Amino acid sequence: MKTLMKTALLAATMLATAAGAARAEWPNDRPIQMIVAFAPGGSTDVMARAMEPYLEKRLGADIVIENRPGASGEIAYTALAKADPDGYTFSFINTPGFLSMQVQRELGYDPQDIKPIARIVDDPSAVVVPAGSEIQTLKDFVEAAKAAPGSVSFGTSGVGTDDHLAIILLGAQAGATFTHIPFSGAGETRTAILGSQITAGGLNVSEFGGNDTSGLRMVAHFGRERSAQLPDVPTAAEQGYEVFMTSERGIAAPRATPDDISAKFADAVKATLDDPEFQKQAEQLALPLAYLPGAEWEAQMPARLEEFRKIWAATPWVQ
Amino acid sequence: MQFLDLLMLGFSEAFTPTNLLFCFIGALLGTLIGVLPGIGPTATVAILLPITFFLPPLAALIMLSGIFYGAQYGGSTTAILVNLPGEASAVVTAIDGYQMARKGRAGAALAVAALGSFFAGTVATIALAVAGPTLSSFALSFGPAEYVALCIFGLLAATILAHGSVIKAIGMVCLGLLLGMVGIDVNSGSTRLTFGSTELYDGIEFVVIAVGLFGVAEIAVNLESKEQRGILQSTIGRLWPTKQEFKESWAAVLRGTGVGTILGVLPGGGATLSAFSAYSVEKKISRTPEKFGHGAIAGVAGPEAANNAGAQSSFIPLLTLGIPSNSIMAMMLGAMTIHGITPGPGVIQNQPELFWGLVASMWLGNAMLLVINLPLIGLWVRLLKVPYRLMYPAILMFCCIGVYSVSNRGFDVALVILFGVLGYVLRKAKCEPGPLLLGFVLGPLLETNLRRALLLSQGDPLVFVERPISGILLAVTAVMLLMLVLPSIRKSRKVAFEESEN
């Protein structure tokens, strides 16, 4: 019995020392886990996997991508908010979903527990019509809706998505009503526009440019300035409607993650985005790269959140 | 010749080493599970579905379809040699095939089955290649109203063509529809039937239902029955059919191919229905119907060609309209969705390499199956000796790991157990899970399109009858319903299924 106790004690001591000794300096202790809030094969997942080798090289660390899809990202964000802030858990976050969900429902986590590290992509929402449509400008689109309320339909990739919020904002500003037809993704919206099932539909600049565009025409997009991918397409503001809506993608960490680790990670993201080899890949994926440091990105969020709260108060998009 | 260009594109895709490898794996796995009774292609595809995540989309689809048509070949081997149809569609093959084997003509039966299947597979592949692009350009004019009519038609046809009681089948469809409603409502964004759990916000994972109802439940049912393994009675004999046998079978192969290709397209159709129909066609047409049941080679050739043709042509509605016609096609739809592909007319237009690659791989797969099956028959038969008690724990573990890996959630594994129990209870109650799965897949499609159609028409329900395609489909559905109620037809349906079960 005594020997057994001794052995157990010895084993426990050895285990403790081993554990202590094994705690290497960040990021070499264990693989960094990067959560993707969407299913494998989706656009966020593809982007994450394209970035993975570049980030690994810059950081000298192992990165493991983990898909935690569900509830438009809430499952992943909950996991992120509750993760240990030791610099080994990061997640991709997407706006406007990250912000709009704070407006539309009680969440299982506190959004303040999440700290944006870097923005990667800024992808404007847009109004897309069949190539043969009579609608040439955003004004035509608005006027058609005013002339026959309810007859002009607009397909989006779902309730509360950037397309949907954009059309609510446009409607509110122009005093027009559009019939909202939610689809469950850009692919379906695209088919419906092609078949002229709907008057127009919302496809982001990357969703439009990343595919065969025959049969489709982009009337205007809701970015702040013209996009590098589609320099001929005017912005909504140019056409007289001050509506801005983009879908952003970036990286975030638990709030209490040490600042030096966040800074190192943000630098690695920036270096990846500046890498010509990665840029070539990004072009193939039609990613509108737009790096922004985490602090600056976070500073933009309260204003957008406030805007969403106002829309919500006037026309709650979830009944 | 644009058609030839596209076919060349398909073959260049299918001939890449990865795709060839997965085509081979699929065909091999298909043969394997076709030979082994107790696990069918539906369960296998369900179990392998999560694994396909880690493959490129085309390779995944190639492998899964290989399993489906491979099982049609494998199933006939054991049906002929040991009177054990490894697969439902091979039940008819056993009737005359086993009799031939007892007369020492097993070799000829196997050769006719394999060659007939290959021929039918080739024809059905061509049909898919021709019908696909035609139908898909037509499908662009399919709006929400047309999809509603098509879904209703499909669901009803599936219940009529399902084995057993129609009432039970309709009940299963409704249960499937209900399960399909779980999650966030697409139109309003509010949650339904989630009981406050965020895990259910996106609805129940398709893989969970498929693995539970088909994988776990099938194993449970198999464990109940004592292991019954056939014993190879006779030698296989000369492989090549005699001149007389050849003469008796070629016309049957042609007819079976026709029957299978057409019936495979129908909702609820597919391999099994095609095989049964081809058998009755052969029996009716034959000048010597008394030979059937005693080793008539036409009774092997017709159904074998038909089941393979049916298996392949059931891809047509899935790839062109995005509507699965049976539970295996529902699984294929699941596989495509996992990879972010929305099945439908967009696939042929935007990802021609996917469609044509799959078509070309089917033909290659059929050629491979010919090689896998004929010379290796002895090996496959020996496989029957692997005891089930060694197989099922491995399969169950595979199920759990696969399901967990879809979303990295233990919650899904718990749900699988729940659906496994449900599947077992349903089987005991003689309710087929196939219509449930179709209801689950088609339900959300039906609902969103119904609401979309009404939104677009601004609330006018006449849109469903005013648009010609949807009007015609609804009329056909109404006629089907009427026929179902008429007593004389109910009787003949009952007789038809009883005949096929005996």
Interface residues (C-beta under 8 A of the other chain):
Chain A: A39 P40 G41 G42 E66 N67 R68 P69 G70 A71 S72 E74 I75 T78 Q104 G108 G150 S151 S153 G158 V159 G160 T179 H180 I181 P182 F183 S184 G185 G187 E188 R190 T191 L194 G195 Q197 I198 N211 D212 W317 V318 Q319
Chain B: F53 P57 L140 S141 F142 G143 P144 I184 V186 N187 S188 G189 S190 T198 E199 Y201 D202 I338 H339 G340 I341 T342 G344 P345 G346 Q349 N350 S407 N408 R409 T448 R452 L455 L456 Q458
